[in-house]
Amino acid sequence: MPPTVLEDARVLWDFHQIHDDPRTTDVAIALGSHDIGVADHAAELFHAGRFPLIVFTGANAPTTMKDFPRGEAVQFAERAEELGVPRSAILVEPRARNTGQNITYSRQLLADQKISVVSGTLICRPYQQRRAYATAQKEWPDLDIVCSARTQELEPYIASIGSEKRVLDMLVGDTQRLWVYAEKGFAAPQDVDERTRAAYARLVAAGYTSRLVAGPV
């Protein structure tokens, strides 16, 4: 009996997780997206003493304009303040429109502020971790990176976002971007095992394709 759609989605979900050991870093870089839980997680780690400063980065994408009309970074920062993070511990980078720009614009903002960092906690939605890490390896190779995201299973995450189709489309899109962006020089190559590739191919065949980009499918 072939795997169900959700079984295949769980394979991709698990593959994208990076279970770095928690440790303190100089800064957090929290990537904007449709998932406000990134801001919640950044605030939680700040209060745990994991870093003294958070850079929230992100403008808008077609998928986030409705939810965050003032911009992802702006509204994520507001959420963190609501959760008790002082404004003095927050920087807002409001221009980035993709993951590469999230990294490079955050790096430039810190340099402009004359803030020197050698280590950073990269915070993003759970299934973006591997691609965000690959991008940071390429765009900021000398930064000592720790990846972090909310610990959550796929089904509760879908419930928190409110749309299975939206989450699975984006999960499939993030998987394809691993090899497409590596080939374009936007990210460091990542090994994708055959089980993950097979699950990805079945989800593409099932129609979860709205977030695919031009390039090898």
N, C-alpha and C positions, 0 to 999 in steps of 0.2 A: 504494500500500500504506500503510495507516494506521500511525502510530508505535506502537512497542511500549510497554508499561507503563513499562519502565525508561527508554526514550527520553523519554517525557513527564515522568517523575520527574526526569530530569536537567535538563530545562528549568526546573522549579521550583527545583531545587537551585541551579542557576547564578543564577537571579534573586535568590535570598535572600542571596547572597554580597555583602558590601560590602568592597571592596579598598582600605581606607584606608591611606595611607602610614604606616609605623610611626614613632612619636615618643614621647618621654617625657611622662608625665602625673603628676598629683598622687596618683592613687589608681587601683586597679583595682576594678571591681565585677563579680564572677564569679557568674553566675546559675546556681542549682541546676537540675537536670533529671535525666533518666535517664542522662546522658552524663558519666561520671567524667573523660573527656578534657578537660573544661572546667578541672578542677583541675590536670591535667598541664600544660595550656597556660599557665595562670596562673603556675605555678611556673617554667616555662621563661622566660616574659617577665620575671618578677621577677629571675631570675638574670642576665638580659641587661641589667638596669638600667633597665627601662622605667618602673617605678614603685616607690615605697618601701613601699607598703601595699596589702593586698588585703582587700576586704570580700567574704566568701562569704555569699550570701543564698539562703534557701530552706528551707521546712519539708518537707512531703511532699505528693505528689499520689497519686491511686490508681495511677498508672503507676510510682511510685518507692518505694512503701512496702516492697515486698519487698527491693529492692536496697539501700535506705538506711534501715533501720528507726530509726536514731537521728537522722534528718533529713539532708536533702541538704547544707545548709551545714556542719553539724557534720562529716559524713564527708568532704566535699570539703576542709575545712580540715585534717583528719587526713591526707588524702592529700598535700596540699601540704607539710605538715611532714615526712612520710616522704621527700619529694623535696628536703628541705633548706631550705625556707622557715622562718625562725625564727618562733616563736609570737608574738614581739613585733611582727612585721610583718603579723599577721592579726587581723582582726575578724570575728566571726560574728554574722550576723543570722538567727535561726532561725525567724522567724514567717511570712515571706512565702509566700503560696500562689498567686500569679500574678505576671505580669511587672510590672504596675503597682506592686504591693506591693514587689517586688524593688527598684524604683527609689526609691519614697517611703520605705520603711523603712530602706534604706541611707543615704539622705540624712539622715534623722532621727538614725540612729545616729552618723553622723559629726558632726552638730551637737551631739548630746549629749556626745560625747567632745571637743568644742571643737576639732575638726580642720577647718580651712578649706581647701576645694578649689575650684579654678576649672576643672580639666580632669580627665577620667577616661577610662580604657580600659574599654570594655564588653565583657566576655568571655562568650561563650555557645556553645551548640552551633552548628555551621556554618549550618544552615538556619533558625536563629532570629534571625540578625543583623538583617535588615531590620525585623522586628517589634519587636525589642528597641530598635533605634534610634528607630523611630517612637514607641514608648512613652516613651522617655527625652526625646525632643523635647517631648512633651506634659507630662510630670510634672516635668522638671527642665530647663526651656528655656535657662537661663543656663549650664548646664554644657557646656564644650567637649569634645565626645565623639569618641573614636577607637574604632571597632569592631574586634574581633579574634576570630578563631576558628582552630582548627587547619586548616591547608591540607590538604585531603583530597578525593579524588574520591568519588562516591556509592557505588560498589560496595565499595571498602574500608571505607567508613564503615558500610555495612549489615553487612559481615562482623564489624566490631568490636562492633556492638550485638547481633548474633546473630538478627535477625528482619527480613526484608524488609517484611513486613506492618506491623510496628510503626513502622518508619521512614517508610514511605510514608503511613500513616495520619496520622502527626504532621506530615509535610511538607505534606500536603493541608490539615490543620487550621490550621497556621500561615499558610498562604496565605489561606484564607478570613478569618482573624482580621484581616488587614490592612484590609479594607474594613468588616467588621462592627464592629470596635473603633473605627475612625475615625468611623463614623456614630454610635456611642454616646458619642463624646467621650473615649475612653480613650487614643487614640493620634493622632498627626499623620497626615493623609492621605498615602498613597504612590501614585505612579503605577504601575499594573499594566498592562503591555503586552498586546496581543491574543494574541500567541503564548503567553504565560504563562497567560492566562485560558483559552485553548482547551485547553492541556495539563491544567490543573486540572480543567476540565469533563469531560474524558475519564477522568481518574482517579476522579472522583466517580462517573461512570457505571459504572466498573469495580468499584465497591464499596469504595473506600478512604475510608470515611466515619465511622469510629468516633470520630474526634477533631473532627468538625464541631460547631459551637455553634449555638444558636438565632440566626437571622438570615438574610440573603440568602445563598443557596448559589451 
